Amino acid sequence: MSTFPLSERLKSRKIIEDVYDNGKQINHFPFRLKYLLADFEDGANVKIAIAVPKRKVKKAVKRNRIKRQIREAYRLNKSDLLSKFEGKEKGLALFLVYTGEQDQNYQWLEKKLVDLLKKLQSNL
């Protein structure tokens, strides 16, 4: 059973700002992914932060639903990415921004996220 523990969530403001300022970017509609190699004190391999801007999705209920769907899609499809960083001294910090205008169905979001993760792995 794959889980999404707190140790895999990017919460450090310093690292998030570093990723946003100095990270490389991949655009794949409806996502923009910024990523950067980083050292994590807790020894995690990959950490991710997910954002859905209020400017794009006005209602908080819809923003939270989209974030839940993205987290679930990531949780189910992260294994290849995690295995690539297993045993390495550097980890990967990800900052995922949803750039779509409205919420979509889960299957479509999952397919787009899987495509984005494949693109990320080929760029690393």
Jmol script that loads the backbone (N, CA, C; Angstrom):
load data "model"
ATOM      1  N   MET A   1       0.842  -1.188   0.000  1.00  0.00           N
ATOM      2  CA  MET A   1       0.000   0.000   0.000  1.00  0.00           C
ATOM      3  C   MET A   1       0.882   1.246   0.000  1.00  0.00           C
ATOM      4  N   SER A   2       0.667   2.085  -0.953  1.00  0.00           N
ATOM      5  CA  SER A   2       1.431   3.319  -1.069  1.00  0.00           C
ATOM      6  C   SER A   2       0.761   4.413  -0.245  1.00  0.00           C
ATOM      7  N   THR A   3       1.565   5.143   0.492  1.00  0.00           N
ATOM      8  CA  THR A   3       1.011   6.221   1.300  1.00  0.00           C
ATOM      9  C   THR A   3       1.674   7.534   0.933  1.00  0.00           C
ATOM     10  N   PHE A   4       1.183   8.608   1.491  1.00  0.00           N
ATOM     11  CA  PHE A   4       1.742   9.931   1.269  1.00  0.00           C
ATOM     12  C   PHE A   4       1.981  10.565   2.634  1.00  0.00           C
ATOM     13  N   PRO A   5       3.069  10.158   3.310  1.00  0.00           N
ATOM     14  CA  PRO A   5       3.302  10.629   4.680  1.00  0.00           C
ATOM     15  C   PRO A   5       3.727  12.096   4.726  1.00  0.00           C
ATOM     16  N   LEU A   6       3.660  12.668   5.905  1.00  0.00           N
ATOM     17  CA  LEU A   6       4.055  14.065   6.095  1.00  0.00           C
ATOM     18  C   LEU A   6       5.513  14.300   5.724  1.00  0.00           C
ATOM     19  N   SER A   7       6.349  13.266   5.864  1.00  0.00           N
ATOM     20  CA  SER A   7       7.772  13.417   5.548  1.00  0.00           C
ATOM     21  C   SER A   7       8.007  13.659   4.054  1.00  0.00           C
ATOM     22  N   GLU A   8       7.017  13.387   3.204  1.00  0.00           N
ATOM     23  CA  GLU A   8       7.153  13.615   1.765  1.00  0.00           C
ATOM     24  C   GLU A   8       6.519  14.923   1.326  1.00  0.00           C
ATOM     25  N   ARG A   9       6.048  15.713   2.276  1.00  0.00           N
ATOM     26  CA  ARG A   9       5.423  16.989   1.931  1.00  0.00           C
ATOM     27  C   ARG A   9       6.422  18.113   2.166  1.00  0.00           C
ATOM     28  N   LEU A  10       6.561  18.966   1.192  1.00  0.00           N
ATOM     29  CA  LEU A  10       7.496  20.079   1.254  1.00  0.00           C
ATOM     30  C   LEU A  10       6.831  21.218   2.021  1.00  0.00           C
ATOM     31  N   LYS A  11       7.357  21.509   3.219  1.00  0.00           N
ATOM     32  CA  LYS A  11       6.744  22.523   4.071  1.00  0.00           C
ATOM     33  C   LYS A  11       7.705  23.651   4.429  1.00  0.00           C
ATOM     34  N   SER A  12       8.984  23.464   4.206  1.00  0.00           N
ATOM     35  CA  SER A  12       9.990  24.465   4.561  1.00  0.00           C
ATOM     36  C   SER A  12       9.887  25.674   3.628  1.00  0.00           C
ATOM     37  N   ARG A  13       9.592  26.826   4.198  1.00  0.00           N
ATOM     38  CA  ARG A  13       9.447  28.048   3.408  1.00  0.00           C
ATOM     39  C   ARG A  13      10.750  28.367   2.668  1.00  0.00           C
ATOM     40  N   LYS A  14      11.879  28.125   3.322  1.00  0.00           N
ATOM     41  CA  LYS A  14      13.184  28.411   2.713  1.00  0.00           C
ATOM     42  C   LYS A  14      13.405  27.555   1.463  1.00  0.00           C
ATOM     43  N   ILE A  15      13.111  26.269   1.552  1.00  0.00           N
ATOM     44  CA  ILE A  15      13.305  25.379   0.398  1.00  0.00           C
ATOM     45  C   ILE A  15      12.300  25.700  -0.700  1.00  0.00           C
ATOM     46  N   ILE A  16      11.046  26.001  -0.323  1.00  0.00           N
ATOM     47  CA  ILE A  16      10.034  26.344  -1.328  1.00  0.00           C
ATOM     48  C   ILE A  16      10.458  27.592  -2.099  1.00  0.00           C
ATOM     49  N   GLU A  17      10.946  28.615  -1.390  1.00  0.00           N
ATOM     50  CA  GLU A  17      11.405  29.831  -2.068  1.00  0.00           C
ATOM     51  C   GLU A  17      12.604  29.553  -2.954  1.00  0.00           C
ATOM     52  N   ASP A  18      13.509  28.681  -2.488  1.00  0.00           N
ATOM     53  CA  ASP A  18      14.688  28.310  -3.274  1.00  0.00           C
ATOM     54  C   ASP A  18      14.266  27.585  -4.557  1.00  0.00           C
ATOM     55  N   VAL A  19      13.319  26.669  -4.437  1.00  0.00           N
ATOM     56  CA  VAL A  19      12.817  25.942  -5.610  1.00  0.00           C
ATOM     57  C   VAL A  19      12.163  26.920  -6.577  1.00  0.00           C
ATOM     58  N   TYR A  20      11.357  27.824  -6.048  1.00  0.00           N
ATOM     59  CA  TYR A  20      10.635  28.759  -6.911  1.00  0.00           C
ATOM     60  C   TYR A  20      11.584  29.739  -7.602  1.00  0.00           C
ATOM     61  N   ASP A  21      12.628  30.180  -6.895  1.00  0.00           N
ATOM     62  CA  ASP A  21      13.561  31.151  -7.476  1.00  0.00           C
ATOM     63  C   ASP A  21      14.608  30.508  -8.387  1.00  0.00           C
ATOM     64  N   ASN A  22      15.162  29.357  -7.971  1.00  0.00           N
ATOM     65  CA  ASN A  22      16.311  28.779  -8.681  1.00  0.00           C
ATOM     66  C   ASN A  22      16.019  27.461  -9.397  1.00  0.00           C
ATOM     67  N   GLY A  23      14.818  26.943  -9.252  1.00  0.00           N
ATOM     68  CA  GLY A  23      14.511  25.633  -9.812  1.00  0.00           C
ATOM     69  C   GLY A  23      14.268  25.657 -11.309  1.00  0.00           C
ATOM     70  N   LYS A  24      14.388  24.491 -11.906  1.00  0.00           N
ATOM     71  CA  LYS A  24      14.051  24.331 -13.321  1.00  0.00           C
ATOM     72  C   LYS A  24      12.553  24.115 -13.426  1.00  0.00           C
ATOM     73  N   GLN A  25      12.015  24.411 -14.598  1.00  0.00           N
ATOM     74  CA  GLN A  25      10.558  24.375 -14.752  1.00  0.00           C
ATOM     75  C   GLN A  25      10.146  23.491 -15.911  1.00  0.00           C
ATOM     76  N   ILE A  26       9.047  22.757 -15.710  1.00  0.00           N
ATOM     77  CA  ILE A  26       8.415  21.970 -16.768  1.00  0.00           C
ATOM     78  C   ILE A  26       6.964  22.413 -16.830  1.00  0.00           C
ATOM     79  N   ASN A  27       6.503  22.776 -18.016  1.00  0.00           N
ATOM     80  CA  ASN A  27       5.094  23.111 -18.217  1.00  0.00           C
ATOM     81  C   ASN A  27       4.435  21.982 -18.984  1.00  0.00           C
ATOM     82  N   HIS A  28       3.346  21.488 -18.442  1.00  0.00           N
ATOM     83  CA  HIS A  28       2.551  20.453 -19.107  1.00  0.00           C
ATOM     84  C   HIS A  28       1.117  20.675 -18.651  1.00  0.00           C
ATOM     85  N   PHE A  29       0.323  21.302 -19.512  1.00  0.00           N
ATOM     86  CA  PHE A  29      -1.023  21.704 -19.110  1.00  0.00           C
ATOM     87  C   PHE A  29      -1.780  20.554 -18.462  1.00  0.00           C
ATOM     88  N   PRO A  30      -2.415  20.765 -17.322  1.00  0.00           N
ATOM     89  CA  PRO A  30      -2.688  21.984 -16.582  1.00  0.00           C
ATOM     90  C   PRO A  30      -1.732  22.202 -15.414  1.00  0.00           C
ATOM     91  N   PHE A  31      -0.486  21.761 -15.535  1.00  0.00           N
ATOM     92  CA  PHE A  31       0.458  21.874 -14.430  1.00  0.00           C
ATOM     93  C   PHE A  31       1.695  22.663 -14.832  1.00  0.00           C
ATOM     94  N   ARG A  32       2.295  23.318 -13.832  1.00  0.00           N
ATOM     95  CA  ARG A  32       3.634  23.883 -13.950  1.00  0.00           C
ATOM     96  C   ARG A  32       4.420  23.278 -12.790  1.00  0.00           C
ATOM     97  N   LEU A  33       5.511  22.613 -13.099  1.00  0.00           N
ATOM     98  CA  LEU A  33       6.315  21.948 -12.076  1.00  0.00           C
ATOM     99  C   LEU A  33       7.678  22.613 -12.000  1.00  0.00           C
ATOM    100  N   LYS A  34       8.031  23.065 -10.806  1.00  0.00           N
ATOM    101  CA  LYS A  34       9.376  23.571 -10.549  1.00  0.00           C
ATOM    102  C   LYS A  34      10.069  22.519  -9.703  1.00  0.00           C
ATOM    103  N   TYR A  35      11.333  22.237 -10.020  1.00  0.00           N
ATOM    104  CA  TYR A  35      12.058  21.207  -9.274  1.00  0.00           C
ATOM    105  C   TYR A  35      13.507  21.615  -9.087  1.00  0.00           C
ATOM    106  N   LEU A  36      14.092  21.085  -8.005  1.00  0.00           N
ATOM    107  CA  LEU A  36      15.463  21.427  -7.650  1.00  0.00           C
ATOM    108  C   LEU A  36      16.029  20.305  -6.792  1.00  0.00           C
ATOM    109  N   LEU A  37      17.290  19.965  -7.023  1.00  0.00           N
ATOM    110  CA  LEU A  37      17.953  19.009  -6.141  1.00  0.00           C
ATOM    111  C   LEU A  37      18.238  19.700  -4.816  1.00  0.00           C
ATOM    112  N   ALA A  38      17.935  19.017  -3.718  1.00  0.00           N
ATOM    113  CA  ALA A  38      18.073  19.642  -2.401  1.00  0.00           C
ATOM    114  C   ALA A  38      18.482  18.597  -1.371  1.00  0.00           C
ATOM    115  N   ASP A  39      19.020  19.075  -0.258  1.00  0.00           N
ATOM    116  CA  ASP A  39      19.332  18.213   0.883  1.00  0.00           C
ATOM    117  C   ASP A  39      18.226  18.374   1.918  1.00  0.00           C
ATOM    118  N   PHE A  40      17.697  17.252   2.373  1.00  0.00           N
ATOM    119  CA  PHE A  40      16.660  17.297   3.402  1.00  0.00           C
ATOM    120  C   PHE A  40      17.225  16.754   4.699  1.00  0.00           C
ATOM    121  N   GLU A  41      16.936  17.439   5.802  1.00  0.00           N
ATOM    122  CA  GLU A  41      17.471  17.038   7.102  1.00  0.00           C
ATOM    123  C   GLU A  41      16.887  15.721   7.586  1.00  0.00           C
ATOM    124  N   ASP A  42      15.646  15.431   7.201  1.00  0.00           N
ATOM    125  CA  ASP A  42      15.007  14.197   7.678  1.00  0.00           C
ATOM    126  C   ASP A  42      15.341  12.991   6.802  1.00  0.00           C
ATOM    127  N   GLY A  43      16.152  13.165   5.781  1.00  0.00           N
ATOM    128  CA  GLY A  43      16.578  12.051   4.948  1.00  0.00           C
ATOM    129  C   GLY A  43      15.582  11.627   3.887  1.00  0.00           C
ATOM    130  N   ALA A  44      14.566  12.425   3.637  1.00  0.00           N
ATOM    131  CA  ALA A  44      13.576  12.081   2.609  1.00  0.00           C
ATOM    132  C   ALA A  44      14.207  12.206   1.225  1.00  0.00           C
ATOM    133  N   ASN A  45      13.720  11.408   0.284  1.00  0.00           N
ATOM    134  CA  ASN A  45      14.248  11.438  -1.074  1.00  0.00           C
ATOM    135  C   ASN A  45      13.564  12.485  -1.941  1.00  0.00           C
ATOM    136  N   VAL A  46      12.242  12.515  -1.894  1.00  0.00           N
ATOM    137  CA  VAL A  46      11.462  13.420  -2.731  1.00  0.00           C
ATOM    138  C   VAL A  46      10.398  14.078  -1.858  1.00  0.00           C
ATOM    139  N   LYS A  47      10.296  15.408  -1.977  1.00  0.00           N
ATOM    140  CA  LYS A  47       9.254  16.147  -1.259  1.00  0.00           C
ATOM    141  C   LYS A  47       8.511  17.008  -2.273  1.00  0.00           C
ATOM    142  N   ILE A  48       7.204  17.148  -2.058  1.00  0.00           N
ATOM    143  CA  ILE A  48       6.379  17.897  -3.006  1.00  0.00           C
ATOM    144  C   ILE A  48       5.447  18.850  -2.269  1.00  0.00           C
ATOM    145  N   ALA A  49       5.255  20.021  -2.866  1.00  0.00           N
ATOM    146  CA  ALA A  49       4.248  20.984  -2.417  1.00  0.00           C
ATOM    147  C   ALA A  49       3.292  21.197  -3.582  1.00  0.00           C
ATOM    148  N   ILE A  50       2.003  21.270  -3.288  1.00  0.00           N
ATOM    149  CA  ILE A  50       0.981  21.410  -4.321  1.00  0.00           C
ATOM    150  C   ILE A  50       0.232  22.709  -4.083  1.00  0.00           C
ATOM    151  N   ALA A  51       0.077  23.509  -5.136  1.00  0.00           N
ATOM    152  CA  ALA A  51      -0.629  24.784  -5.021  1.00  0.00           C
ATOM    153  C   ALA A  51      -1.689  24.904  -6.108  1.00  0.00           C
ATOM    154  N   VAL A  52      -2.840  25.424  -5.709  1.00  0.00           N
ATOM    155  CA  VAL A  52      -3.903  25.750  -6.654  1.00  0.00           C
ATOM    156  C   VAL A  52      -4.231  27.230  -6.408  1.00  0.00           C
ATOM    157  N   PRO A  53      -3.836  28.118  -7.318  1.00  0.00           N
ATOM    158  CA  PRO A  53      -3.994  29.553  -7.081  1.00  0.00           C
ATOM    159  C   PRO A  53      -5.449  29.993  -7.016  1.00  0.00           C
ATOM    160  N   LYS A  54      -5.695  30.914  -6.119  1.00  0.00           N
ATOM    161  CA  LYS A  54      -7.037  31.484  -5.958  1.00  0.00           C
ATOM    162  C   LYS A  54      -7.439  32.263  -7.211  1.00  0.00           C
ATOM    163  N   ARG A  55      -6.456  32.802  -7.913  1.00  0.00           N
ATOM    164  CA  ARG A  55      -6.736  33.561  -9.128  1.00  0.00           C
ATOM    165  C   ARG A  55      -7.367  32.681 -10.207  1.00  0.00           C
ATOM    166  N   LYS A  56      -6.954  31.402 -10.245  1.00  0.00           N
ATOM    167  CA  LYS A  56      -7.470  30.483 -11.264  1.00  0.00           C
ATOM    168  C   LYS A  56      -8.770  29.804 -10.829  1.00  0.00           C
ATOM    169  N   VAL A  57      -8.824  29.374  -9.565  1.00  0.00           N
ATOM    170  CA  VAL A  57      -9.998  28.664  -9.048  1.00  0.00           C
ATOM    171  C   VAL A  57     -10.488  29.453  -7.837  1.00  0.00           C
ATOM    172  N   LYS A  58     -11.594  30.151  -8.007  1.00  0.00           N
ATOM    173  CA  LYS A  58     -12.053  31.103  -6.990  1.00  0.00           C
ATOM    174  C   LYS A  58     -12.547  30.453  -5.702  1.00  0.00           C
ATOM    175  N   LYS A  59     -13.333  29.396  -5.815  1.00  0.00           N
ATOM    176  CA  LYS A  59     -13.991  28.810  -4.643  1.00  0.00           C
ATOM    177  C   LYS A  59     -13.043  27.871  -3.899  1.00  0.00           C
ATOM    178  N   ALA A  60     -12.955  28.061  -2.580  1.00  0.00           N
ATOM    179  CA  ALA A  60     -12.054  27.252  -1.751  1.00  0.00           C
ATOM    180  C   ALA A  60     -12.412  25.769  -1.818  1.00  0.00           C
ATOM    181  N   VAL A  61     -13.688  25.458  -1.894  1.00  0.00           N
ATOM    182  CA  VAL A  61     -14.127  24.066  -1.961  1.00  0.00           C
ATOM    183  C   VAL A  61     -13.550  23.389  -3.206  1.00  0.00           C
ATOM    184  N   LYS A  62     -13.585  24.095  -4.327  1.00  0.00           N
ATOM    185  CA  LYS A  62     -13.056  23.529  -5.576  1.00  0.00           C
ATOM    186  C   LYS A  62     -11.535  23.434  -5.532  1.00  0.00           C
ATOM    187  N   ARG A  63     -10.871  24.459  -4.946  1.00  0.00           N
ATOM    188  CA  ARG A  63      -9.398  24.401  -4.817  1.00  0.00           C
ATOM    189  C   ARG A  63      -8.982  23.208  -3.981  1.00  0.00           C
ATOM    190  N   ASN A  64      -9.654  22.998  -2.859  1.00  0.00           N
ATOM    191  CA  ASN A  64      -9.309  21.873  -1.984  1.00  0.00           C
ATOM    192  C   ASN A  64      -9.571  20.538  -2.670  1.00  0.00           C
ATOM    193  N   ARG A  65     -10.648  20.447  -3.437  1.00  0.00           N
ATOM    194  CA  ARG A  65     -10.954  19.211  -4.164  1.00  0.00           C
ATOM    195  C   ARG A  65      -9.853  18.901  -5.183  1.00  0.00           C
ATOM    196  N   ILE A  66      -9.427  19.916  -5.913  1.00  0.00           N
ATOM    197  CA  ILE A  66      -8.367  19.718  -6.908  1.00  0.00           C
ATOM    198  C   ILE A  66      -7.082  19.278  -6.215  1.00  0.00           C
ATOM    199  N   LYS A  67      -6.740  19.905  -5.077  1.00  0.00           N
ATOM    200  CA  LYS A  67      -5.531  19.506  -4.342  1.00  0.00           C
ATOM    201  C   LYS A  67      -5.626  18.061  -3.871  1.00  0.00           C
ATOM    202  N   ARG A  68      -6.784  17.657  -3.384  1.00  0.00           N
ATOM    203  CA  ARG A  68      -6.961  16.254  -2.951  1.00  0.00           C
ATOM    204  C   ARG A  68      -6.782  15.301  -4.117  1.00  0.00           C
ATOM    205  N   GLN A  69      -7.356  15.646  -5.266  1.00  0.00           N
ATOM    206  CA  GLN A  69      -7.230  14.787  -6.445  1.00  0.00           C
ATOM    207  C   GLN A  69      -5.778  14.696  -6.909  1.00  0.00           C
ATOM    208  N   ILE A  70      -5.061  15.802  -6.894  1.00  0.00           N
ATOM    209  CA  ILE A  70      -3.655  15.805  -7.313  1.00  0.00           C
ATOM    210  C   ILE A  70      -2.819  14.975  -6.342  1.00  0.00           C
ATOM    211  N   ARG A  71      -3.054  15.145  -5.029  1.00  0.00           N
ATOM    212  CA  ARG A  71      -2.316  14.360  -4.029  1.00  0.00           C
ATOM    213  C   ARG A  71      -2.546  12.867  -4.223  1.00  0.00           C
ATOM    214  N   GLU A  72      -3.789  12.482  -4.488  1.00  0.00           N
ATOM    215  CA  GLU A  72      -4.099  11.058  -4.683  1.00  0.00           C
ATOM    216  C   GLU A  72      -3.428  10.530  -5.949  1.00  0.00           C
ATOM    217  N   ALA A  73      -3.480  11.279  -7.025  1.00  0.00           N
ATOM    218  CA  ALA A  73      -2.837  10.851  -8.273  1.00  0.00           C
ATOM    219  C   ALA A  73      -1.327  10.722  -8.073  1.00  0.00           C
ATOM    220  N   TYR A  74      -0.723  11.669  -7.355  1.00  0.00           N
ATOM    221  CA  TYR A  74       0.717  11.603  -7.076  1.00  0.00           C
ATOM    222  C   TYR A  74       1.040  10.390  -6.205  1.00  0.00           C
ATOM    223  N   ARG A  75       0.234  10.174  -5.175  1.00  0.00           N
ATOM    224  CA  ARG A  75       0.467   9.049  -4.257  1.00  0.00           C
ATOM    225  C   ARG A  75       0.469   7.721  -5.009  1.00  0.00           C
ATOM    226  N   LEU A  76      -0.425   7.568  -5.960  1.00  0.00           N
ATOM    227  CA  LEU A  76      -0.530   6.305  -6.683  1.00  0.00           C
ATOM    228  C   LEU A  76       0.554   6.132  -7.741  1.00  0.00           C
ATOM    229  N   ASN A  77       1.180   7.216  -8.173  1.00  0.00           N
ATOM    230  CA  ASN A  77       2.116   7.144  -9.300  1.00  0.00           C
ATOM    231  C   ASN A  77       3.525   7.621  -8.980  1.00  0.00           C
ATOM    232  N   LYS A  78       3.867   7.737  -7.710  1.00  0.00           N
ATOM    233  CA  LYS A  78       5.174   8.276  -7.331  1.00  0.00           C
ATOM    234  C   LYS A  78       6.276   7.225  -7.253  1.00  0.00           C
ATOM    235  N   SER A  79       5.957   5.953  -7.327  1.00  0.00           N
ATOM    236  CA  SER A  79       6.928   4.897  -7.032  1.00  0.00           C
ATOM    237  C   SER A  79       8.151   4.935  -7.952  1.00  0.00           C
ATOM    238  N   ASP A  80       7.975   5.194  -9.249  1.00  0.00           N
ATOM    239  CA  ASP A  80       9.116   5.247 -10.169  1.00  0.00           C
ATOM    240  C   ASP A  80      10.059   6.391  -9.816  1.00  0.00           C
ATOM    241  N   LEU A  81       9.484   7.526  -9.476  1.00  0.00           N
ATOM    242  CA  LEU A  81      10.284   8.691  -9.112  1.00  0.00           C
ATOM    243  C   LEU A  81      11.053   8.443  -7.820  1.00  0.00           C
ATOM    244  N   LEU A  82      10.386   7.842  -6.822  1.00  0.00           N
ATOM    245  CA  LEU A  82      11.047   7.558  -5.549  1.00  0.00           C
ATOM    246  C   LEU A  82      12.173   6.555  -5.715  1.00  0.00           C
ATOM    247  N   SER A  83      11.963   5.538  -6.549  1.00  0.00           N
ATOM    248  CA  SER A  83      12.994   4.511  -6.731  1.00  0.00           C
ATOM    249  C   SER A  83      14.241   5.094  -7.408  1.00  0.00           C
ATOM    250  N   LYS A  84      14.062   6.127  -8.215  1.00  0.00           N
ATOM    251  CA  LYS A  84      15.199   6.757  -8.892  1.00  0.00           C
ATOM    252  C   LYS A  84      16.115   7.483  -7.901  1.00  0.00           C
ATOM    253  N   PHE A  85      15.550   7.961  -6.785  1.00  0.00           N
ATOM    254  CA  PHE A  85      16.327   8.718  -5.801  1.00  0.00           C
ATOM    255  C   PHE A  85      16.671   7.897  -4.563  1.00  0.00           C
ATOM    256  N   GLU A  86      16.332   6.631  -4.553  1.00  0.00           N
ATOM    257  CA  GLU A  86      16.625   5.780  -3.398  1.00  0.00           C
ATOM    258  C   GLU A  86      18.134   5.620  -3.236  1.00  0.00           C
ATOM    259  N   GLY A  87      18.636   5.885  -2.036  1.00  0.00           N
ATOM    260  CA  GLY A  87      20.049   5.703  -1.736  1.00  0.00           C
ATOM    261  C   GLY A  87      20.951   6.838  -2.193  1.00  0.00           C
ATOM    262  N   LYS A  88      20.399   7.881  -2.777  1.00  0.00           N
ATOM    263  CA  LYS A  88      21.220   9.020  -3.211  1.00  0.00           C
ATOM    264  C   LYS A  88      21.347  10.017  -2.073  1.00  0.00           C
ATOM    265  N   GLU A  89      22.443  10.797  -2.100  1.00  0.00           N
ATOM    266  CA  GLU A  89      22.655  11.761  -1.031  1.00  0.00           C
ATOM    267  C   GLU A  89      21.806  13.020  -1.213  1.00  0.00           C
ATOM    268  N   LYS A  90      21.470  13.350  -2.456  1.00  0.00           N
ATOM    269  CA  LYS A  90      20.625  14.506  -2.741  1.00  0.00           C
ATOM    270  C   LYS A  90      19.183  14.048  -2.942  1.00  0.00           C
ATOM    271  N   GLY A  91      18.272  14.908  -2.536  1.00  0.00           N
ATOM    272  CA  GLY A  91      16.858  14.639  -2.755  1.00  0.00           C
ATOM    273  C   GLY A  91      16.306  15.578  -3.811  1.00  0.00           C
ATOM    274  N   LEU A  92      15.024  15.445  -4.087  1.00  0.00           N
ATOM    275  CA  LEU A  92      14.373  16.258  -5.102  1.00  0.00           C
ATOM    276  C   LEU A  92      13.219  17.015  -4.463  1.00  0.00           C
ATOM    277  N   ALA A  93      13.234  18.334  -4.595  1.00  0.00           N
ATOM    278  CA  ALA A  93      12.150  19.173  -4.093  1.00  0.00           C
ATOM    279  C   ALA A  93      11.282  19.573  -5.277  1.00  0.00           C
ATOM    280  N   LEU A  94       9.981  19.320  -5.167  1.00  0.00           N
ATOM    281  CA  LEU A  94       9.037  19.612  -6.247  1.00  0.00           C
ATOM    282  C   LEU A  94       8.018  20.643  -5.776  1.00  0.00           C
ATOM    283  N   PHE A  95       7.678  21.578  -6.644  1.00  0.00           N
ATOM    284  CA  PHE A  95       6.624  22.544  -6.367  1.00  0.00           C
ATOM    285  C   PHE A  95       5.675  22.502  -7.557  1.00  0.00           C
ATOM    286  N   LEU A  96       4.493  21.929  -7.350  1.00  0.00           N
ATOM    287  CA  LEU A  96       3.528  21.688  -8.420  1.00  0.00           C
ATOM    288  C   LEU A  96       2.408  22.719  -8.330  1.00  0.00           C
ATOM    289  N   VAL A  97       2.208  23.457  -9.420  1.00  0.00           N
ATOM    290  CA  VAL A  97       1.163  24.480  -9.466  1.00  0.00           C
ATOM    291  C   VAL A  97       0.140  24.077 -10.524  1.00  0.00           C
ATOM    292  N   TYR A  98      -1.128  24.080 -10.126  1.00  0.00           N
ATOM    293  CA  TYR A  98      -2.227  23.798 -11.047  1.00  0.00           C
ATOM    294  C   TYR A  98      -2.563  25.085 -11.779  1.00  0.00           C
ATOM    295  N   THR A  99      -2.517  25.062 -13.112  1.00  0.00           N
ATOM    296  CA  THR A  99      -2.757  26.276 -13.886  1.00  0.00           C
ATOM    297  C   THR A  99      -4.054  26.232 -14.672  1.00  0.00           C
ATOM    298  N   GLY A 100      -4.850  25.176 -14.495  1.00  0.00           N
ATOM    299  CA  GLY A 100      -6.137  25.077 -15.192  1.00  0.00           C
ATOM    300  C   GLY A 100      -7.144  26.062 -14.628  1.00  0.00           C
ATOM    301  N   GLU A 101      -8.181  26.326 -15.391  1.00  0.00           N
ATOM    302  CA  GLU A 101      -9.190  27.304 -14.976  1.00  0.00           C
ATOM    303  C   GLU A 101     -10.228  26.703 -14.025  1.00  0.00           C
ATOM    304  N   GLN A 102     -10.680  25.491 -14.280  1.00  0.00           N
ATOM    305  CA  GLN A 102     -11.691  24.881 -13.420  1.00  0.00           C
ATOM    306  C   GLN A 102     -11.296  23.451 -13.129  1.00  0.00           C
ATOM    307  N   ASP A 103     -12.032  22.823 -12.228  1.00  0.00           N
ATOM    308  CA  ASP A 103     -11.688  21.452 -11.882  1.00  0.00           C
ATOM    309  C   ASP A 103     -12.091  20.505 -13.013  1.00  0.00           C
ATOM    310  N   GLN A 104     -11.311  19.454 -13.153  1.00  0.00           N
ATOM    311  CA  GLN A 104     -11.543  18.435 -14.168  1.00  0.00           C
ATOM    312  C   GLN A 104     -11.848  17.124 -13.460  1.00  0.00           C
ATOM    313  N   ASN A 105     -12.185  16.108 -14.242  1.00  0.00           N
ATOM    314  CA  ASN A 105     -12.420  14.827 -13.586  1.00  0.00           C
ATOM    315  C   ASN A 105     -11.091  14.183 -13.209  1.00  0.00           C
ATOM    316  N   TYR A 106     -11.134  13.262 -12.273  1.00  0.00           N
ATOM    317  CA  TYR A 106      -9.926  12.673 -11.690  1.00  0.00           C
ATOM    318  C   TYR A 106      -9.088  11.924 -12.723  1.00  0.00           C
ATOM    319  N   GLN A 107      -9.721  11.160 -13.594  1.00  0.00           N
ATOM    320  CA  GLN A 107      -8.978  10.366 -14.577  1.00  0.00           C
ATOM    321  C   GLN A 107      -8.131  11.266 -15.477  1.00  0.00           C
ATOM    322  N   TRP A 108      -8.679  12.382 -15.894  1.00  0.00           N
ATOM    323  CA  TRP A 108      -7.943  13.311 -16.749  1.00  0.00           C
ATOM    324  C   TRP A 108      -6.758  13.904 -16.000  1.00  0.00           C
ATOM    325  N   LEU A 109      -6.989  14.335 -14.744  1.00  0.00           N
ATOM    326  CA  LEU A 109      -5.899  14.894 -13.933  1.00  0.00           C
ATOM    327  C   LEU A 109      -4.788  13.874 -13.720  1.00  0.00           C
ATOM    328  N   GLU A 110      -5.175  12.630 -13.418  1.00  0.00           N
ATOM    329  CA  GLU A 110      -4.173  11.584 -13.175  1.00  0.00           C
ATOM    330  C   GLU A 110      -3.340  11.326 -14.425  1.00  0.00           C
ATOM    331  N   LYS A 111      -3.987  11.267 -15.585  1.00  0.00           N
ATOM    332  CA  LYS A 111      -3.267  11.032 -16.835  1.00  0.00           C
ATOM    333  C   LYS A 111      -2.263  12.156 -17.098  1.00  0.00           C
ATOM    334  N   LYS A 112      -2.674  13.393 -16.889  1.00  0.00           N
ATOM    335  CA  LYS A 112      -1.785  14.539 -17.105  1.00  0.00           C
ATOM    336  C   LYS A 112      -0.627  14.539 -16.106  1.00  0.00           C
ATOM    337  N   LEU A 113      -0.905  14.154 -14.845  1.00  0.00           N
ATOM    338  CA  LEU A 113       0.154  14.106 -13.833  1.00  0.00           C
ATOM    339  C   LEU A 113       1.160  13.002 -14.155  1.00  0.00           C
ATOM    340  N   VAL A 114       0.682  11.854 -14.618  1.00  0.00           N
ATOM    341  CA  VAL A 114       1.589  10.762 -14.992  1.00  0.00           C
ATOM    342  C   VAL A 114       2.484  11.200 -16.149  1.00  0.00           C
ATOM    343  N   ASP A 115       1.905  11.889 -17.137  1.00  0.00           N
ATOM    344  CA  ASP A 115       2.706  12.403 -18.258  1.00  0.00           C
ATOM    345  C   ASP A 115       3.770  13.379 -17.757  1.00  0.00           C
ATOM    346  N   LEU A 116       3.388  14.235 -16.811  1.00  0.00           N
ATOM    347  CA  LEU A 116       4.333  15.202 -16.257  1.00  0.00           C
ATOM    348  C   LEU A 116       5.459  14.509 -15.496  1.00  0.00           C
ATOM    349  N   LEU A 117       5.138  13.477 -14.716  1.00  0.00           N
ATOM    350  CA  LEU A 117       6.179  12.757 -13.977  1.00  0.00           C
ATOM    351  C   LEU A 117       7.140  12.038 -14.930  1.00  0.00           C
ATOM    352  N   LYS A 118       6.622  11.513 -16.032  1.00  0.00           N
ATOM    353  CA  LYS A 118       7.487  10.878 -17.039  1.00  0.00           C
ATOM    354  C   LYS A 118       8.419  11.911 -17.664  1.00  0.00           C
ATOM    355  N   LYS A 119       7.877  13.093 -17.943  1.00  0.00           N
ATOM    356  CA  LYS A 119       8.683  14.175 -18.506  1.00  0.00           C
ATOM    357  C   LYS A 119       9.790  14.585 -17.517  1.00  0.00           C
ATOM    358  N   LEU A 120       9.436  14.659 -16.249  1.00  0.00           N
ATOM    359  CA  LEU A 120      10.405  15.008 -15.210  1.00  0.00           C
ATOM    360  C   LEU A 120      11.523  13.987 -15.153  1.00  0.00           C
ATOM    361  N   GLN A 121      11.182  12.696 -15.175  1.00  0.00           N
ATOM    362  CA  GLN A 121      12.206  11.649 -15.101  1.00  0.00           C
ATOM    363  C   GLN A 121      13.137  11.695 -16.296  1.00  0.00           C
ATOM    364  N   SER A 122      12.610  12.035 -17.464  1.00  0.00           N
ATOM    365  CA  SER A 122      13.479  12.110 -18.637  1.00  0.00           C
ATOM    366  C   SER A 122      14.395  13.340 -18.563  1.00  0.00           C
ATOM    367  N   ASN A 123      13.968  14.399 -17.859  1.00  0.00           N
ATOM    368  CA  ASN A 123      14.797  15.592 -17.714  1.00  0.00           C
ATOM    369  C   ASN A 123      15.884  15.438 -16.670  1.00  0.00           C
ATOM    370  N   LEU A 124      15.724  14.514 -15.730  1.00  0.00           N
ATOM    371  CA  LEU A 124      16.710  14.361 -14.646  1.00  0.00           C
ATOM    372  C   LEU A 124      17.955  13.631 -15.116  1.00  0.00           C
TER     373      LEU A 124
END
end "model"
wireframe off; spacefill off
backbone 0.3
color backbone group
